[in-house]
Amino acid sequence: MDYFSVAAILTVLSAVFGYINVRFLKLPITIGLMLITIVFTLVVVAIGQFDDTLLVREKELISQIDFKTVLLDIMLSFLLFAGALHTNFAQLKVQRWPVFIFATAGVLISTFLVGTIMFYVLQLIGMNVDFIYCLLFGALISPTDPIAVLGILKKAGAPKKLETKIVGESLFNDGVGVVIFLTIFKIAEGGSGVTFGYIVEMFAVEVLGGIALGLILGWITYRMMRSIDDYEIEVIITIAAVMGGTLIAQKLHMSAPLAMVTTGLIVGNDTVRNTAMSEITETYVDKFWELLDVFLNTILFVMIGMEMLVLTFEGNYILAGLLGIPIVLLSRFISLWGPIKFFDRKLEFVPNTNLIMTWGGLRGGISIALALSLTQEMHKELFLVVTYIIVAFSIIGQGLTVEPIVKRFAKNNS
């Protein structure tokens, strides 16, 4: 099956499932699409017990998609730029220090907590998995997914200060999470060159280099848009910034996601909007990226839903996944506790910030993509199932209940 056929089928499925969601379920798009896709896939599996024609076709479709490459190397940059473009820059500037700590120390602490607890839990259920592989799982599941978070929080009505913390952390922590994951991955492979200097260099190139590249791209984009008044070309300039910037970041081994977040924050800043965009340009830029964001989200969550066809659902794997849900939530709660207590007095956090950030920190496609990059020696089949179960619960279970929890515990403080 050629690339166009795969893309066409995914688009048609996304349109049909999106219609069903809007017409009947009326759920947030990320939740609705994943739920419908999972139900659709289960129906296909059930029908396959009698006639496997459709099941074979769907498995063939999934096998044609390199989920990791499609998400991490292509879609993620567009989605993060779109998300950052509409993030409140002024609020993020005020909350920059807690967001920074959440996205760095928080991810690191969560990685070790999840890995350590999972190591002992797996032993209790009769599965002997080396500690380093459990730590690797902790690294891939600890970063929250900005794609899932952004779509759901918009409808949850969270206080702006709280929304900025959750969204800001989600936009930045995947870059840090990938560095931690790659470092542990190299150790797990038996790499002898993983020294403190290597880790510092990787962090500097990936994270700091990515942010620096984003600053440069944002400035160039701003200067170009300011010097002309043509909304069509200005929209194309923003597309070029994302595509060209992603290519440069990949060639220089910098974090493309962090570069795109930084570029999006600069282009979406009120100062840049007021000085570089006419009213019609601002409208077209916003509408184009909103539409692209929704379109890519629909494709992504249909893909996530269909990924279950390639998983090995053994009894112990499912049990490990179900036990992994409270482990991940508890580890996130603990990792956020210290920074929240430290900054609480200075920034006046809304009530129950830790509880809401724990429940609102959703996992998504990034965790699945990283799990897919594991080798068989790293217990890929086990951790893929565990990750999928946690992601499915996160998006559907937590996603459906974020709004009532925000309304119940935030006390509408803004």
Summary of the structure (lengths in Angstrom):
residues: 414
radius of gyration: 21.0
end to end distance: 51.1
largest distance: 65.7
contacts: 1473
relative contact order: 0.16
helix: 83%
strand: 0%
